[in-house]
């Protein structure tokens, strides 16, 4: 086993991680993160940052912003989560993943401190990203929030601009049961006198954002209210229309503040080249043409509604889903959205939090959905490819982890 793999195994297994184990990994304060960054000699204080929070769209917005700024000639650090195939996807500079050797050396050097202070997976990963971007002297670091905002480990940065994308009901066991409560957590990234761009808002969330901006004396910009050209983009999901507006508004504010020189052609090319420039995967991604296979990481009601609506616009003979979810998903909220004329190939995502396929099967059948149960996501995917004809449509999703398994499987085949 490689030293890199041993390092990752320690990182995953030794310590709780929200994506794998759920609630036990969520920490309700930033004490450890402040302790860690002080130990690392405060790398975040040397960085110019854009801080991005939100329920849906924050990953797409972060990658689009990175691509636009790369096209403008800047060296751009990009920190996002989760990864789909390799841990190194989380930390990139101009689309190039952090090296395995940097990760190995970082943890070798600092592991005694991490263990002594019982740091979480996410705290250590944030520390790694900030240290790396500082060491490599990036011009700008785009930092995506892991979950929430106010208490997220990334919320130690003091950005040039804060960005809050769409708000929806997700991670309610941590962030609250109403849109206003969740908006309060996301708005927690707003810093004193730092402008904030809000991607979209509801009647419940707008007053929350306004109150926070007023308290911090921050200028607030409502991206959904601004007229922008409908730029072509490599990301073709319907939900990207809103995300593109957020990106354009953010770039405009940066220009107004005099921070970066971004021309119209940089914006156009940045959106067109976002996948090439950043390596973003899993957003209405075409895996093959005949039959058409699309994977997407949408996993909450708000995201799935848009994706399912886009599926219905497609022309196909038979609709198939390769589908699985995690065990804290509110199925009564999402299952009524799914079409009854489809056939669902279901399996448990290969993580401890994955919902057992037999349990999912019972729930889906109760909603009148036609299911076939498989031992693994990979097995379900191979079975549907054998069954489908070239005029059919196959959608892979329900969970980020379902998409990750299929992308990993396909990358291994290559």
Secondary structure in CASP SS format (residue, H / E / C, confidence):
PFRMAT SS
TARGET T0000
AUTHOR 0000-0000-0000
METHOD secondary structure of the structure
MODEL  1
X C 1.00
X C 1.00
X H 1.00
X H 1.00
X H 1.00
X H 1.00
X H 1.00
X H 1.00
X H 1.00
X H 1.00
X H 1.00
X H 1.00
X H 1.00
X C 1.00
X C 1.00
X C 1.00
X C 1.00
X H 1.00
X H 1.00
X H 1.00
X H 1.00
X C 1.00
X H 1.00
X H 1.00
X H 1.00
X C 1.00
X C 1.00
X C 1.00
X C 1.00
X C 1.00
X H 1.00
X H 1.00
X H 1.00
X H 1.00
X H 1.00
X H 1.00
X H 1.00
X H 1.00
X H 1.00
X C 1.00
X C 1.00
X C 1.00
X H 1.00
X H 1.00
X H 1.00
X H 1.00
X C 1.00
X C 1.00
X E 1.00
X E 1.00
X E 1.00
X E 1.00
X E 1.00
X C 1.00
X C 1.00
X E 1.00
X C 1.00
X H 1.00
X H 1.00
X H 1.00
X H 1.00
X H 1.00
X H 1.00
X H 1.00
X H 1.00
X H 1.00
X H 1.00
X H 1.00
X H 1.00
X H 1.00
X H 1.00
X C 1.00
X C 1.00
X C 1.00
X C 1.00
X E 1.00
X E 1.00
X E 1.00
X E 1.00
X C 1.00
X C 1.00
X C 1.00
X C 1.00
X C 1.00
X C 1.00
X C 1.00
X H 1.00
X H 1.00
X H 1.00
X H 1.00
X E 1.00
X E 1.00
X E 1.00
X C 1.00
X C 1.00
X E 1.00
X E 1.00
X C 1.00
X C 1.00
X H 1.00
X H 1.00
X H 1.00
X H 1.00
X H 1.00
X H 1.00
X H 1.00
X H 1.00
X H 1.00
X H 1.00
X H 1.00
X H 1.00
X H 1.00
X H 1.00
X H 1.00
X H 1.00
X H 1.00
X C 1.00
X C 1.00
X C 1.00
X C 1.00
X H 1.00
X H 1.00
X H 1.00
X H 1.00
X H 1.00
X H 1.00
X H 1.00
X H 1.00
X H 1.00
X H 1.00
X H 1.00
X H 1.00
X H 1.00
X H 1.00
X H 1.00
X C 1.00
X C 1.00
X C 1.00
X C 1.00
X E 1.00
X E 1.00
X E 1.00
X E 1.00
X E 1.00
X C 1.00
X C 1.00
X C 1.00
X C 1.00
X C 1.00
X C 1.00
X C 1.00
X C 1.00
X H 1.00
X H 1.00
X H 1.00
X H 1.00
X C 1.00
X C 1.00
X C 1.00
X C 1.00
X E 1.00
X E 1.00
X E 1.00
X E 1.00
X C 1.00
X E 1.00
X C 1.00
X C 1.00
X C 1.00
X C 1.00
X C 1.00
X H 1.00
X H 1.00
X H 1.00
X H 1.00
X C 1.00
X C 1.00
X C 1.00
X H 1.00
X H 1.00
X H 1.00
X H 1.00
X H 1.00
X H 1.00
X H 1.00
X H 1.00
X H 1.00
X C 1.00
X C 1.00
X C 1.00
X C 1.00
X C 1.00
X C 1.00
X C 1.00
X E 1.00
X E 1.00
X E 1.00
X E 1.00
X C 1.00
X C 1.00
X C 1.00
X C 1.00
X H 1.00
X H 1.00
X H 1.00
X H 1.00
X H 1.00
X H 1.00
X H 1.00
X H 1.00
X H 1.00
X H 1.00
X H 1.00
X H 1.00
X H 1.00
X C 1.00
X C 1.00
X C 1.00
X C 1.00
X E 1.00
X E 1.00
X E 1.00
X H 1.00
X H 1.00
X H 1.00
X C 1.00
X C 1.00
X C 1.00
X C 1.00
X C 1.00
X C 1.00
X C 1.00
X C 1.00
X C 1.00
X C 1.00
X C 1.00
X C 1.00
X C 1.00
X C 1.00
X H 1.00
X H 1.00
X H 1.00
X H 1.00
X H 1.00
X H 1.00
X H 1.00
X H 1.00
X H 1.00
X H 1.00
X H 1.00
X H 1.00
X H 1.00
X H 1.00
X H 1.00
X H 1.00
X H 1.00
X C 1.00
X C 1.00
X C 1.00
X C 1.00
X C 1.00
X C 1.00
X C 1.00
X H 1.00
X H 1.00
X H 1.00
X H 1.00
X H 1.00
X H 1.00
X H 1.00
X H 1.00
X H 1.00
X C 1.00
X H 1.00
X H 1.00
X H 1.00
X H 1.00
X H 1.00
X C 1.00
X C 1.00
X C 1.00
X C 1.00
X C 1.00
X C 1.00
X E 1.00
X E 1.00
X E 1.00
X E 1.00
X C 1.00
X C 1.00
X C 1.00
X E 1.00
X E 1.00
X E 1.00
X E 1.00
X C 1.00
X C 1.00
X C 1.00
X C 1.00
X C 1.00
X H 1.00
X H 1.00
X H 1.00
X H 1.00
X H 1.00
X H 1.00
X H 1.00
X H 1.00
X H 1.00
X H 1.00
X H 1.00
X H 1.00
X C 1.00
X C 1.00
X C 1.00
X C 1.00
X C 1.00
X C 1.00
X E 1.00
X E 1.00
X E 1.00
X E 1.00
X E 1.00
X C 1.00
X C 1.00
X E 1.00
X C 1.00
X C 1.00
X C 1.00
X C 1.00
X H 1.00
X H 1.00
X H 1.00
X H 1.00
X H 1.00
X H 1.00
X H 1.00
X C 1.00
X C 1.00
X C 1.00
X C 1.00
X E 1.00
X E 1.00
X E 1.00
X E 1.00
X E 1.00
X C 1.00
X C 1.00
X C 1.00
X C 1.00
X C 1.00
X C 1.00
X C 1.00
X E 1.00
X C 1.00
X C 1.00
X H 1.00
X H 1.00
X H 1.00
X H 1.00
X H 1.00
X H 1.00
X H 1.00
X H 1.00
X H 1.00
X H 1.00
X C 1.00
X C 1.00
X C 1.00
X E 1.00
X E 1.00
X E 1.00
X E 1.00
X C 1.00
X C 1.00
X C 1.00
X H 1.00
X H 1.00
X H 1.00
X H 1.00
X H 1.00
X H 1.00
X H 1.00
X H 1.00
X H 1.00
X H 1.00
X H 1.00
X C 1.00
X C 1.00
X C 1.00
X C 1.00
X C 1.00
X E 1.00
X E 1.00
X E 1.00
X E 1.00
X E 1.00
X C 1.00
X C 1.00
X H 1.00
X H 1.00
X H 1.00
X H 1.00
X H 1.00
X H 1.00
X H 1.00
X H 1.00
X H 1.00
X H 1.00
X H 1.00
X H 1.00
X H 1.00
X H 1.00
X C 1.00
END
